[in-house]
Amino acid sequence: MILYALSFAIGCFALGLLLNLWRVVKGPQASDRILALDTMTINAIALLILLGIALGSSIFFEVSMLFALVGFISTVSYCRFLLRGDIIE
C-alpha cells in the first residue's frame, strides 16, 4: 500500500515540477519566474525525500537539505538583484 502512495506522490510532484517549468518559460514577469523557480525547488526537495523513502537510503535526506539551502540562497539573491540591481552591497 505504501508503494502505491509513494508512486502517486512522486507522480503528483513530478507533474507540479513540469507545470512550474511551464510557468518559468511562459511567465509574463520576472517575479512570476522567481516564484516558479522557488516552487520548483520545493517540488524537487519533495521528490528527493520521496525517493529516499522509496529506496530506503538516508543520503537523499542530506542531499535535500543541501538543495534547500542552495535554493533559498539563490531565490534571495535573485530577488535582491531584481530589486536593487546588485547582490552585494
C-alpha positions as CSV (number, residue, x, y, z in Angstrom):
1,M,0.0,0.0,0.0
2,I,2.8,2.4,0.8
3,L,4.3,1.7,-2.6
4,Y,1.1,3.0,-4.3
5,A,1.1,6.1,-2.1
6,L,4.7,6.8,-2.9
7,S,4.1,6.3,-6.6
8,F,1.1,8.6,-6.5
9,A,3.0,11.3,-4.6
10,I,6.0,11.1,-6.9
11,G,3.7,11.5,-9.9
12,C,1.9,14.5,-8.4
13,F,5.2,16.3,-7.5
14,A,6.6,15.5,-10.9
15,L,3.5,16.9,-12.6
16,G,3.9,20.0,-10.4
17,L,7.5,20.3,-11.4
18,L,6.5,20.2,-15.1
19,L,3.8,22.8,-14.6
20,N,6.3,25.1,-12.8
21,L,8.7,24.7,-15.6
22,W,6.0,25.9,-18.0
23,R,5.5,28.9,-15.7
24,V,9.2,29.7,-15.9
25,V,9.2,29.6,-19.7
26,K,5.8,31.5,-20.2
27,G,5.9,33.7,-17.1
28,P,4.9,37.3,-18.0
29,Q,7.0,38.9,-15.4
30,A,10.3,38.2,-13.7
31,S,8.6,37.9,-10.3
32,D,6.4,35.0,-11.7
33,R,9.5,33.3,-12.8
34,I,11.2,33.7,-9.5
35,L,8.2,32.3,-7.7
36,A,8.1,29.3,-10.1
37,L,11.8,28.6,-9.6
38,D,11.3,28.7,-5.8
39,T,8.3,26.3,-6.1
40,M,10.4,24.1,-8.4
41,T,13.0,23.9,-5.6
42,I,10.3,22.8,-3.1
43,N,9.0,20.2,-5.5
44,A,12.5,18.8,-6.2
45,I,13.1,18.6,-2.5
46,A,9.9,16.6,-2.0
47,L,10.9,14.3,-4.9
48,L,14.3,13.7,-3.3
49,I,12.7,12.9,0.1
50,L,10.1,10.6,-1.5
51,L,12.9,8.8,-3.5
52,G,14.8,8.4,-0.2
53,I,11.8,6.8,1.4
54,A,11.2,4.5,-1.6
55,L,14.8,3.4,-1.8
56,G,15.4,3.3,2.0
57,S,18.5,5.4,1.7
58,S,19.3,8.3,4.1
59,I,21.7,10.1,1.7
60,F,18.7,11.6,-0.1
61,F,17.7,13.4,3.1
62,E,21.1,15.1,3.3
63,V,21.0,16.0,-0.3
64,S,17.6,17.5,0.1
65,M,18.8,19.7,3.0
66,L,21.7,20.9,0.8
67,F,19.3,21.6,-2.1
68,A,17.0,23.5,0.2
69,L,19.9,25.7,1.4
70,V,21.1,26.4,-2.1
71,G,17.5,27.1,-3.3
72,F,16.9,29.6,-0.6
73,I,20.1,31.4,-1.2
74,S,19.5,31.6,-4.9
75,T,16.0,32.9,-4.5
76,V,17.0,35.6,-2.1
77,S,20.0,36.7,-4.2
78,Y,17.9,36.8,-7.4
79,C,15.2,38.8,-5.7
80,R,17.8,41.3,-4.4
81,F,19.3,41.5,-7.9
82,L,15.9,42.4,-9.4
83,L,15.1,44.9,-6.7
84,R,18.4,46.7,-6.2
85,G,20.5,45.9,-9.2
86,D,23.3,44.3,-7.2
87,I,23.6,41.4,-4.8
88,I,26.4,42.5,-2.6
89,E,26.2,46.0,-1.1
